[in-house]
Amino acid sequence: MLETNDSDDQARLYARVFPEGGFSPSALRLLMSYLQKLVDQFLALEHWQNTPAAVESDLVQAYRQKGLDRHFQDALQLAKLSLERQPLRNSDYYMRSGILLWEEARYNSLRHPEDEQYFIGLSDNADLIWLTQKLRYLCLHTTYRTRFSSAHSLGLREEVENILVAHSFLENMTVSTWYYCLKMLEVPDAAEYFSRFKQGVLTHGLSFHRDELRDLHLFAINYCIRRVNEGQADFFHDIMDFYKDGLTKGHLLENGILSHFTYYNIVAAGLKTHEYEWVEAFIPGYRNALERRYRDSAYSFNLARLKFARKAYDEALELLQHSNYHEPLLNMAAKTIALKIYYAMEEYDVLSAHLEALIKYIRRKPGLGYHRNNYLQLARYTQKLISLNWNDKTEVEALRQKIAAEPALTEREWLLEQFS
C-alpha cells in the first residue's frame, strides 16, 4: 500500500490536497487506500493493453455476451487479424487463439449445431497450449534438478515423449524448440539436440515472449559453458552467437539496463573467440546501458582486458592503475591482469613486489570467500615460476604437474601456458 510514515510529511501532503481543512490521519489513510486501488487498476490496465491481441479478444467476448451479432463478427475478424499480425507463436498465442476459437464455436453452434470443425480446432489448439507450457516447465525443472541435485521428477515426462513421437507436433516450431531444449539439457553429449535447438532459437526467437527468450538463451549459454569447462573451447563461438542474438533482440537488457555481469561475460567470450574489433565496439557501445554505479569501473576494466589481449600492455596498465575498483573480486581480477602483464614484459622485480602486495591484500581483505585460497595459490605459483630454474627439466616438469593436479586453481590455463 502507498504510505508515508513521517507525521510531518503526512501533514504537509494532506495540506497540499486539502488546503482549507485540518489534518486528519484517518482521512489521509483512506485517501491513500483509494490511490493504491487506482495505481493497481492502472498497472493492470496497462498490462492488458500491452498484451498482444488481449483487448481485441476480450472485446469479442463482451459483444457475444451482449448478443450484439454485427459487432461480434466485426470484432472477431479484427481480433484474428491482430493475433496473426503480432510475432508471438508461443503458449500465449495459442491461449488467445483458443479464446477466439471458443467464442466463434459458441456463436456458430447455435446456427450450425451439426458442424464439428470447431471442436477439432479447439482440441488441436488445446494440445499446443499444453505441450508448449509443459515442455517449458520440464526444461526449467531439469535445470533445477541439476543445480540442486533433486531426485524428484515431474509427472507425464514419458507420456510427453510418446505423444511427440506418435504425432506430428515437432513440425510446430514452438513445440520443437522447447523439446530440443529439453533433450539438450537431458542428454548434453548428443550434439544434434543442441544444434536443432540453436537453430530454432536464432531463427524463430521473436516468436517467443521476452521472458521465454531470456530463459532459452540462459539455457543455451549455461550449456555451452558446461561444454567449455569439459574442454570443448569451440563452444565459445556458440556463446557469442547467443549473446549477439540476445543483444540484437534486446532481451538481455531489463528496462534498458544491461547487467554488469553479462557485460563482463560478453567481453570474456568475445576475447576467447578473438573477435577484438567487435569487442572494441561493444565496450563503449553498451557502457551507458550499465547501471551508473558500475559504469566507469566495468568500462575501464573490460577495455583493459581488450588491451591486454592485443598485447598493448602499457595502455592496459594505464587503465588498471587509474581506475578505482571497489568490489573486491573485480579488484582481484584487475590485479591478476597486471600480474600477467608484468610477467609477459619480464618485469620480474616489479612483479615480485606486486605479488607480495597481492598476498598481503588477499590476507587482510574480507569478502573473497573461497576465492581467497585460489588467488593465494595463483600468487604463490607465479612466484615459483619467476624463481624456477628453467634449465632443470625435472624441476620444471614437477612444477607443471603440480599446477595441473591442483583441484581448484584460478588461472590454471594461464599458468600452464607458461610451460609451452
MORA-V445747 format. One record per run of one state. SS is the DSSP state (@ for helix, = for strand, . for the rest). FROM is the first residue (numbers start at 1). LEN is the number of residues. If there is no record, write none. Layout:
ss: {SS,SS}
from: {FROM,FROM}
len: {LEN,LEN}
This chain:
ss: {.,@,.,@,.,@,.,@,.,@,.,@,.,@,.,@,.,@,.,@,.,@,.,@,.,=,.,=,.,@,.,@,.,@,.,@,.,@,.,@,.,@,.,@,.,@,.,@,.}
from: {1,7,18,25,51,54,66,69,86,91,110,117,149,157,167,169,172,173,187,191,208,210,230,235,250,253,255,257,259,260,273,276,286,287,290,292,310,313,322,328,345,348,365,371,388,393,406,412,418}
len: {6,11,7,26,3,12,3,17,5,19,7,32,8,10,2,3,1,14,4,17,2,20,5,15,3,2,2,2,1,13,3,10,1,3,2,18,3,9,6,17,3,17,6,17,5,13,6,6,3}
